[in-house]
Amino acid sequence: MKVTVIGWFFIFATIVIGVAAVNTGNNLLYLIVSFLLSVMAISGIVGRVNLSGLSISLIPVGSIFAGIEYPFILRVLNRKRFFPSFLISVEVNGSHSVLFSVVLPGKNSEKIFYLSFPDRGRVRNLSVKIVSPFPFRFFYRWKVIHPEFEVIVYPKPLKSYLREIEVSSGRRNHLRGVGNGEFLKLRNYLPGDELKRIHWKVSAGKGELFTKEFTDTRDVPVIIDLQSLAGSIEEKLSRATYLILQAFRSGVPVGIRAGDFYIHPSIDENKKRQMLEFLALYGKERL
């Protein structure tokens, strides 16, 4: 409990009037002091009841990556049967607070709350601080709870390119991104062809437009070898995360290899989750 400025003023006024009542024996001052002490007692009791019976839950909206703020649904449930809770401020892991004006008895209230985690891995420990100045703002009462919570934080994506990826057929492609494969042939320009694909030198010599045609690599399965990526182990994990996300956005079947661990190339969302979880827990937990 923390006393506010108004609370200190109220306490000081109560003491001054109390001393005056004792020195003068004035019954009216005794009544005033009794009233002020009653208000203070009511403030303590009501404030305590106001914070009781509350439970907190945090529900992630989508995947969570280290070092990036992501939205959570912050839900406050009032388990009391008859008494609402007012002016409830919720802080999670010392972050900024979210204010709920009122939470009705037997009901819950929800707000979007943004939270970030600095490191990859499994997060279970969550410290939630519930604060309220209700009813008279004389005191800030709070309590700290540790709700049930578990999320897996994936490595922060580190921009990289599919420069040299092992293809499932055994050959290798040198790519910068996903989509265009090896040069195949020149053909006559067709309406709708991208200008960047026009071979201007040949077109100038022939007197007509020619377009460069490439093999399509979007359906070629690729395998990301974790050990072949550049950087420290954390950078390797972050690069692999980025490449997996890049491949799925482009519809490329992608797999991963790290020592004895192997996931076959796929575009299935469950496989994507398994690969990201492996990267998130790499070196932290036995899989």
C-alpha positions as CSV (number, residue, x, y, z in Angstrom):
1,M,0.0,0.0,0.0
2,K,1.2,3.5,-0.9
3,V,-0.2,6.7,0.6
4,T,-1.1,9.4,-2.0
5,V,-0.7,13.2,-1.6
6,I,-4.4,13.4,-0.8
7,G,-4.0,10.6,1.7
8,W,-1.2,12.3,3.5
9,F,-3.2,15.5,3.7
10,F,-6.2,13.6,5.1
11,I,-4.0,11.9,7.7
12,F,-2.4,15.2,8.7
13,A,-5.8,16.9,9.0
14,T,-7.1,14.0,11.1
15,I,-4.1,14.2,13.5
16,V,-4.4,18.0,13.8
17,I,-8.1,17.9,14.5
18,G,-7.6,15.0,17.0
19,V,-5.0,16.9,18.9
20,A,-7.2,20.0,19.0
21,A,-10.1,17.9,20.3
22,V,-8.0,16.4,23.1
23,N,-6.7,19.9,24.1
24,T,-10.1,21.6,24.0
25,G,-12.5,18.8,24.9
26,N,-14.8,20.0,22.2
27,N,-17.4,17.3,21.4
28,L,-17.9,18.6,17.9
29,L,-14.2,18.1,17.1
30,Y,-14.5,14.6,18.6
31,L,-17.3,13.9,16.2
32,I,-15.3,15.2,13.3
33,V,-12.3,13.1,14.2
34,S,-14.5,10.0,14.5
35,F,-16.0,10.7,11.1
36,L,-12.6,11.1,9.5
37,L,-11.3,7.9,11.1
38,S,-14.4,6.1,9.9
39,V,-13.8,7.3,6.4
40,M,-10.2,6.0,6.6
41,A,-11.4,2.7,7.8
42,I,-14.0,2.4,5.1
43,S,-11.4,3.3,2.5
44,G,-9.2,0.5,3.7
45,I,-11.9,-2.1,3.8
46,V,-13.5,-1.2,0.5
47,G,-10.1,-0.9,-1.2
48,R,-9.2,-4.4,0.0
49,V,-12.5,-5.9,-1.2
50,N,-12.1,-4.1,-4.5
51,L,-8.8,-6.0,-5.3
52,S,-10.1,-9.4,-4.1
53,G,-11.5,-12.1,-6.3
54,L,-9.7,-10.9,-9.5
55,S,-7.9,-13.2,-11.9
56,I,-5.8,-12.3,-14.9
57,S,-5.1,-14.1,-18.1
58,L,-3.0,-13.2,-21.1
59,I,-3.8,-14.7,-24.5
60,P,-1.3,-14.2,-27.3
61,V,-2.6,-13.1,-30.7
62,G,-0.5,-15.0,-33.2
63,S,3.2,-16.0,-33.0
64,I,5.7,-14.3,-30.7
65,F,9.2,-13.4,-31.7
66,A,11.9,-12.2,-29.4
67,G,12.5,-8.4,-29.0
68,I,9.3,-7.5,-30.9
69,E,6.1,-6.2,-29.3
70,Y,3.1,-8.3,-30.0
71,P,-0.5,-8.0,-29.0
72,F,-2.1,-10.0,-26.2
73,I,-5.6,-10.1,-25.0
74,L,-5.5,-9.0,-21.4
75,R,-8.5,-10.4,-19.6
76,V,-9.6,-9.5,-16.0
77,L,-12.2,-11.7,-14.4
78,N,-14.1,-10.6,-11.4
79,R,-15.0,-13.8,-9.4
80,K,-16.9,-11.8,-6.7
81,R,-20.7,-12.5,-6.8
82,F,-22.0,-9.1,-5.7
83,F,-19.3,-6.4,-5.7
84,P,-17.8,-4.8,-8.9
85,S,-14.2,-3.7,-9.0
86,F,-13.3,-0.2,-10.0
87,L,-10.2,1.6,-11.4
88,I,-8.2,-1.5,-11.9
89,S,-4.7,-0.9,-13.3
90,V,-2.8,-3.9,-14.6
91,E,1.0,-4.0,-15.1
92,V,2.7,-7.0,-16.6
93,N,6.4,-7.6,-16.0
94,G,6.9,-4.0,-15.0
95,S,5.6,-2.8,-18.4
96,H,3.2,0.1,-19.0
97,S,-0.2,-0.3,-17.3
98,V,-3.7,-0.8,-18.7
99,L,-6.7,0.7,-16.9
100,F,-10.1,-1.0,-16.5
101,S,-12.7,1.5,-15.2
102,V,-15.0,-1.2,-13.9
103,V,-15.2,-5.0,-13.9
104,L,-18.7,-6.2,-13.1
105,P,-19.3,-9.2,-10.7
106,G,-19.1,-12.5,-12.4
107,K,-18.0,-10.9,-15.6
108,N,-14.7,-10.3,-17.4
109,S,-13.3,-7.3,-19.2
110,E,-10.8,-7.5,-22.1
111,K,-8.3,-5.1,-23.6
112,I,-5.4,-5.4,-26.1
113,F,-2.0,-5.3,-24.4
114,Y,1.3,-5.2,-26.1
115,L,4.2,-7.1,-24.6
116,S,7.7,-8.2,-25.7
117,F,10.2,-10.7,-24.5
118,P,13.9,-10.1,-24.9
119,D,15.0,-13.7,-25.4
120,R,13.8,-16.8,-27.3
121,G,12.6,-19.8,-25.4
122,R,9.7,-21.0,-23.3
123,V,8.2,-18.4,-21.0
124,R,6.2,-19.6,-18.0
125,N,6.9,-17.0,-15.3
126,L,4.8,-13.9,-15.5
127,S,4.5,-11.2,-12.8
128,V,1.2,-9.3,-12.8
129,K,0.7,-6.3,-10.6
130,I,-2.9,-5.1,-9.9
131,V,-3.2,-1.6,-8.6
132,S,-6.2,0.5,-7.6
133,P,-6.7,3.9,-5.8
134,F,-10.4,3.1,-5.2
135,P,-12.4,4.4,-3.4
136,F,-11.1,7.8,-2.3
137,R,-7.6,7.9,-3.8
138,F,-6.1,8.1,-0.3
139,F,-4.1,5.0,-0.9
140,Y,-2.8,2.9,-3.8
141,R,-3.3,-0.7,-2.9
142,W,-1.8,-3.4,-5.0
143,K,-1.1,-7.1,-5.1
144,V,1.2,-9.2,-7.3
145,I,-0.1,-12.4,-8.8
146,H,1.5,-15.1,-11.0
147,P,-1.2,-16.4,-13.4
148,E,-0.9,-19.6,-15.4
149,F,1.0,-18.7,-18.5
150,E,3.1,-20.3,-21.1
151,V,4.3,-19.2,-24.6
152,I,7.2,-20.1,-26.8
153,V,9.1,-17.1,-28.0
154,Y,10.7,-17.7,-31.4
155,P,14.1,-16.2,-32.3
156,K,14.0,-12.6,-33.7
157,P,14.1,-12.9,-37.5
158,L,17.4,-11.7,-39.0
159,K,17.1,-10.7,-42.6
160,S,19.0,-13.1,-44.8
161,Y,18.9,-14.6,-48.3
162,L,18.6,-18.1,-49.7
163,R,22.0,-17.7,-51.2
164,E,23.0,-21.4,-51.1
165,I,20.3,-23.9,-50.0
166,E,20.4,-27.6,-50.2
167,V,17.6,-28.7,-52.5
168,S,15.8,-32.1,-51.9
169,S,17.1,-33.4,-55.2
170,G,20.7,-33.0,-54.0
171,R,21.7,-30.1,-56.3
172,R,22.2,-26.6,-55.0
173,N,20.7,-23.3,-56.2
174,H,22.3,-19.8,-55.7
175,L,19.3,-17.5,-55.0
176,R,18.7,-14.1,-53.7
177,G,15.2,-14.6,-52.3
178,V,12.6,-17.0,-53.6
179,G,10.8,-17.0,-57.0
180,N,13.2,-16.7,-59.9
181,G,15.3,-19.7,-60.8
182,E,18.1,-20.2,-63.4
183,F,18.1,-18.6,-66.8
184,L,16.4,-20.8,-69.3
185,K,16.1,-19.0,-72.7
186,L,15.1,-15.9,-74.5
187,R,11.7,-15.5,-76.1
188,N,9.7,-12.9,-77.9
189,Y,8.2,-10.2,-75.7
190,L,4.6,-10.8,-74.7
191,P,2.2,-8.1,-73.4
192,G,2.3,-8.1,-69.6
193,D,5.9,-9.2,-69.3
194,E,7.9,-7.4,-66.6
195,L,10.2,-4.7,-68.0
196,K,13.0,-5.9,-65.7
197,R,13.0,-9.2,-67.6
198,I,13.5,-7.6,-71.0
199,H,17.0,-8.3,-72.4
200,W,17.7,-4.8,-73.8
201,K,21.1,-5.6,-75.4
202,V,19.7,-8.4,-77.5
203,S,16.5,-6.5,-78.2
204,A,18.5,-3.5,-79.5
205,G,20.5,-5.8,-81.9
206,K,17.5,-7.6,-83.2
207,G,15.2,-4.6,-83.5
208,E,12.5,-6.3,-81.5
209,L,11.9,-7.0,-77.8
210,F,13.1,-10.2,-76.2
211,T,12.2,-11.4,-72.7
212,K,14.5,-13.5,-70.4
213,E,12.8,-16.6,-69.2
214,F,13.8,-18.4,-66.0
215,T,12.9,-21.7,-64.4
216,D,10.3,-21.4,-61.6
217,T,11.7,-22.4,-58.2
218,R,8.6,-21.7,-56.2
219,D,7.8,-25.4,-56.0
220,V,11.4,-26.7,-55.5
221,P,11.7,-28.0,-51.9
222,V,14.6,-26.6,-49.9
223,I,16.3,-27.6,-46.7
224,I,17.9,-25.1,-44.4
225,D,21.1,-26.4,-42.9
226,L,21.5,-24.6,-39.6
227,Q,25.2,-25.1,-39.4
228,S,25.9,-23.7,-42.8
229,L,24.4,-20.3,-42.0
230,A,26.7,-17.4,-41.1
231,G,27.2,-15.8,-37.7
232,S,27.0,-16.9,-34.1
233,I,24.6,-19.6,-32.9
234,E,22.0,-16.9,-32.1
235,E,22.5,-15.3,-35.5
236,K,22.1,-18.7,-37.2
237,L,18.8,-19.3,-35.4
238,S,17.6,-15.8,-36.3
239,R,18.6,-16.3,-39.9
240,A,16.9,-19.7,-40.1
241,T,13.7,-18.2,-38.6
242,Y,13.7,-15.4,-41.3
243,L,14.3,-18.0,-44.1
244,I,11.5,-20.2,-42.9
245,L,9.1,-17.3,-42.8
246,Q,10.3,-16.1,-46.2
247,A,9.8,-19.5,-47.7
248,F,6.3,-19.9,-46.3
249,R,5.3,-16.5,-47.6
250,S,6.4,-17.5,-51.0
251,G,4.8,-20.9,-50.9
252,V,8.1,-22.8,-51.0
253,P,8.3,-26.2,-49.3
254,V,11.0,-25.8,-46.7
255,G,12.7,-28.1,-44.2
256,I,15.5,-27.8,-41.7
257,R,18.5,-29.9,-40.6
258,A,20.6,-29.4,-37.5
259,G,22.8,-32.4,-36.7
260,D,20.5,-35.4,-36.1
261,F,17.4,-33.2,-36.2
262,Y,15.6,-33.1,-39.5
263,I,12.2,-32.0,-40.7
264,H,11.2,-32.9,-44.3
265,P,10.3,-29.9,-46.6
266,S,6.7,-29.0,-46.3
267,I,4.3,-26.1,-46.6
268,D,2.1,-27.4,-43.7
269,E,1.6,-24.9,-40.9
270,N,2.1,-27.5,-38.3
271,K,5.6,-28.2,-39.7
272,K,6.3,-24.5,-39.7
273,R,5.4,-24.4,-36.0
274,Q,7.6,-27.4,-35.2
275,M,10.6,-25.8,-37.0
276,L,10.1,-22.5,-35.2
277,E,9.7,-24.2,-31.9
278,F,12.9,-26.2,-32.5
279,L,14.8,-23.0,-33.2
280,A,13.2,-21.3,-30.1
281,L,14.2,-24.1,-27.7
282,Y,17.6,-25.0,-29.4
283,G,20.2,-25.4,-26.6
284,K,17.7,-24.6,-23.9
285,E,15.6,-27.8,-23.6
286,R,15.9,-31.3,-24.7
287,L,13.5,-32.0,-27.5
